[in-house]
Every structure is written in structure tokens, then in C-alpha cells.
């Protein structure tokens, strides 16, 4: 399902083609996408980037589209990876109180906004890097919405049911619709979300060799 198909479906389900309503459909869709992406950890909302840790600098910049960490690793000179442990800022400050406490980093914490840009975050490392190490960060982000060019998305291509009913919940909230229809749309959304969680938080996290095949309980 692309954005045109989704928009047409929202208008058809709600029987609403008023100009103000149609103009707000991208808002409904974006709100639904955010709800879904914060409910199910699809691999499609995760990416990885490489960066550089600066010698004697205990701070590492986050990507501009960063939401949360999946993993952070230091890449040593020989190419091996050393995965850092997530700690609180106060742990790192207590364990390595001086900027001169240098070594290969072992811990990291989400420190807070950058001094030059309050909208962007940074990591604090402990201990302070004693060399210019490469790093690899796996993190969660919001993929581009289906409502912007090229007007397609992984969610629209692979699980359009949850996207449609999530958008309808937002659209009907905007319309201040009848409670019975709101309950219907929300129920359909919750059903679709449960199936999406089975995929994103279940099937995509294992395989038949290690976890066995998906089995339903049989009662007699």
C-alpha cells in the first residue's frame, strides 16, 4: 500500500473528503507510524553508522535522527570489536572523574544535548579515549513517513493493516466521531498491532533451528 492508496482508504472508511480533513491525513499517518514504531521493534526502524572517537575527548556525537541505542562498539586497531556497557552518567563521572583518566572506552551513557545544538544528543564515554578509535553504533530511528516522497515505506509494503487502522484511529479522533466506531477502529488496530508484534518482536528475532517452529497450543 502506497500513500495514495492509504489516503484514499482513510477517506473511504470515514466517508470524509472535506478539504481540511484531507489536508490533515499526513498528520494522522505520521502519528500512527510513531505509535506503531514505539510499540513494535521492527528491524526496519534500526540502522547502523560508523563514527570516530577523538583522543582525549570523552564525548561522542549522536546521529541527528537518533532515538535510542541498540548497541555501541569500539573498533580496535586490529579490527576487533569491543562492545561498550550502558551505564548512567553519574557512574561514569564517579568511576572516571578526571578527563585524564584515559584508556580504551568500556562504558557509555546518554549524556544530554550538545552545547552547540540543544536539539541533538551526545554520549559520554568512560574512560576517555586514549586514541582515535573507530566506533559502530546501532540505533533506533523513525524511518521516513509513507506520506513523503517516494510515498512508500516498509510498513506500507509489509504490514499495511496496522498502518491503516492506526491512521483511522487518529483520523476519527480528529473528527470527534461516534464512540462505537472509535471502539471498532481501535479494536481492529489492537488486533493488527498484536500480529505486528508477533512478527517484529517474535518471528524476526529467532529461527527454527535455535528456537523451534512457531507452535499453537492444542486442546482436547
N, C-alpha and C positions, 0 to 999 in steps of 0.2 A: 504494500500500500504506500503510495507516494502522498505528498502533501495535498495535491488537488483532490485525490480520491478521499483522503481523510476529511478535508474541509467539506466536500460535498456530502459525505456521510453524516457529519455533525449537523449540517443544515437540514438534511432529510429526516434524521431521527428526532430533532427538536422542532421540526416544521417551522423554522425561523430563518428568514432570509433578509431581515432588516439590515440596513447598511451598518449601523453601529455594532450589531451583533457579529456580522461577518468580519468587520474590521478588527474585532477582538478575538477572533478564532486563534491567531498565532499566540496570544497570551494564554488562552485555555490550554493549548497544546504544550507550550513550554512549561506551564505549571504542572500539567500531568506528567511530563517527562521527568521533571525534578522529583516528583513524588515517587515515581517508579524507580528511578536510579538510586534513590535513598532507601528503597525497600528491598531491592534485589541487587546483588553484586555480580552483574554480568561481566564477563571478561571484556566486553566491548567498551566498558567505561574505565578501563585500565590501560595505561601506556607506560613506556619507559624512556628515559633520557639519560645521556651521559653528561657529566659535568667535570669541573676541576676544583679540587680543594687547594687553596692557596697556602703556601708555607707561612706559619706564624699567624694565620688568620683563623679564628675559631668559628667563624660564621660561614654558612653556605646558603646561597640564594635558592628559594623555591621557584619552580616554573610559574608563569603568570596564570595558567589555568589550573593550578594545584588545588585539590580539595582535601585529600588525606593520603597518608603513606601506606603503601603495601610493603615495601622493603627499601633499605638503603645500604649500599655496599661500597667499600673502598676497594679499588683495584690496585694491587701491589705492582711493583716494577716487573715482576716475573709473570704478570698476567693473572695471578690467582685472586680470588675474591674473598674479602673478609666482611661478613655482614655485621652491621652495627646493631647494638641493642637499643631499643627505645627506652628512654628514661625521662624523668621530669627535669625541668630547668634547674630546680634547686639541688637535685642530686649532682648534676654536672658542676654547678658552682661550688658545692661543698667538696666534691672529690678532686676537682682541679681548680682551685681558687685563683691561681695566677696564670696570666696569659703565657708565661714562660714554661708552664707545665706542658711540654711538647712530647709527642710520640705519634705512632700511627693511631688514628681515632678508633675508639672502641664503642662509644655511645653517642647518641644524638637525641635532641629534643626539639620540638617545635617552639621556637623562641618567641616569635611575635612579629609585628610589622617592621619593615625596613625603615631606617631613619630617613631615607630619601623618598620613600613611597609608602604611605600608610596603608595602601590597599594590597600590598604584597607582603608575603611572609618570608621568614628566614629560619634555617636550622642553626642550632648551636651544637658544636662538636666537643667531645671530651675524650682524650686530651686534645689540645691544639695541634693541628697537623705539623709534623716536623719536616715535611717535604711536600712537594706539589703533586699530590695523588690525584688520579682519576677516580671518578665515582659513578655509580649507576643507581638511579632512583626509579623504582616502580611506584606509580601513584595513581590515585583515582581522580577522574575529571569528568566534567559534563561534556559529552560529545556534542557536536553541532546539532541544533534542533532540526527536525524534519521541516520546519516552517521557513527555513532559509535555504538558498541555493546550495547544492543541487536538488533540494526538496525531496531527498530520500534519507533514510537512516537505517542502521542495523535493526532497531526496534520495529520500524515500519515494515522492513523486509521479512523479519523472522517472528515477530510476536505482535502483530497489529491489533489483536483483540484487546490486550491490556491497554494499549495506547488509545484505541477508540473509546473504550468505556471510561478510562481515566479522563479523557478530554470531555466526554459527555457530562461527567460529574461536575467538572469545572464550569462547563457551559450552562448547565442547569442551575448551578449556584448563582451565576451571573443573572439568569432570567428570573431568579426567585420563584422557581417552579413549584408545582404541587409536591407535597411530601411523599405521596405514594410513588410517583415517578422518580423522585430523587432516591427513594429507598431501592427501587428497582435497578436504576443505573448503578448505584453504589454496590448493590449485591452482585451484579454482573462484573463490576470492576474487581471486587474482592475475590470472586471465583477465578477470574483471569489472572489476578496477581498471585494467587496460590499456585497456579500452573506455572507461571513465570518463575516463581521461587523454586519450584521443583526442578526447573531447568537450570537456572543461574546459580542457585545455592546448593543444588544436588547433583544432577547428571553431569554438569560441566566441571565438577570437582573430583570426579573419580573415573574409574574404568572397570570393566567387567573382570579383568584379571586380578586386580587388587581388592576391589570392593564387592565383587559379585554382581550379578544382574539384578535389576530392579524387580522386586517381588511384591505381590499383593497378598495380604493375609486371606487365607481360605477358611471359611467357617462351615460347619456341617450342621 
